[in-house]
Amino acid sequence: MVLAQLGGSISRALQQMSNATIIDEKVLNDCLNEITRALLQSDVQFKLVRDMQTNIKKIVNLDDLAAGHNKRKIIQQAIFNELCKMLDPGKPSFAPKKGKPSVVMFVGLQGSGKTTTCTKYAYYHQKKGWKPALVCADTFRAGAFDQLKQNATKAKIPFYGSYTESDPVRIAVEGVERFKKENCDLIIVDTSGRHKQEVALFEEMRQVSEATKPDLVIFVMDSSIGQAAFDQAQAFKQSVAVGAVIVTKMDGHAKGGGALSAVAATKSPVIFIDVLHASRI
């Protein structure tokens, strides 16, 4: 299972520390080094791991701990708290409300699985009583509208797009306005995939966001992106107000630690994990 190897490595490091006869600086360092190695091997960004290790050492000062303190428990709690901080953005994600129109915009790199994930997100909420709709504002990738239309038709979700209009901003605005008039309460805007070095495409994304005024921007991240996750996620966050993360293709990648980096970069929670990416609606 995804991230199971990371969890197992952290558990083993803590167990070895607990089994030590005497908890001294060497035992603490060995434990932290094992956890650090496991996090880095799982593609968590180096700076995040380094900061975590530094914070734990500040909290756990063995020289200052008086006799009688449970050093094992103090170390375990410090490690647990620091790991939780990596995944805790400090605020909940926006939650759409039934009956009130909400616009959700999906962004991410090329090939991250945005279009399929848009449909899954819509279908998930449809099953829970929402009235979702899909807008294809991806005019860059050939076949994007066809893919969204096929997925939406299969899931019986209304959709909007164009084969002739090349302006994604216009398509997005027209689609959002249309579905608001039709009383859809969850309008999902699918956008083109883009890389942080593609300045024009990032400007286009910003314009779509300004025009549609989404209640939530979701960054869709392919789990295999690895160490690049932090920089890419941060670039999206600096251009649009990313408020949540969805990690895709977790069934095809054993590491997935980039998800931790994306949370740290966007200060947004992971709201869904896609463990079977094929279009099974």
Number of C-alpha atoms within 10 A of each C-alpha: 10 16 16 12 14 21 13 12 18 20 13 15 18 21 14 12 23 18 10 11 8 12 16 13 14 11 16 20 14 15 21 23 14 15 23 21 15 22 24 21 16 21 22 27 24 15 12 19 21 12 12 21 18 12 14 20 18 11 12 19 13 17 8 7 12 9 7 6 10 11 20 18 11 16 24 16 14 19 24 12 13 17 14 12 15 20 18 17 19 10 10 12 18 13 9 17 11 16 13 12 21 23 21 23 27 25 26 25 20 15 13 23 23 26 28 20 22 27 28 20 15 21 22 14 16 17 10 9 11 20 22 28 30 28 28 26 29 25 21 15 11 9 12 19 22 14 14 24 22 13 23 23 13 12 16 13 17 16 22 21 22 17 10 7 12 13 15 23 23 15 22 27 18 16 24 28 14 16 23 18 9 11 16 21 20 26 28 28 30 27 28 24 22 22 14 17 10 9 11 11 16 20 13 17 24 17 16 24 24 12 14 20 16 21 17 21 25 25 30 29 27 26 27 22 19 21 21 15 27 24 16 23 27 19 17 24 19 12 15 22 18 22 23 24 27 26 24 26 19 20 15 15 17 16 25 29 25 27 33 25 29 33 26 22 22 24 22 24 23 22 13 14 18 17 16 12 16 11 12 11 12
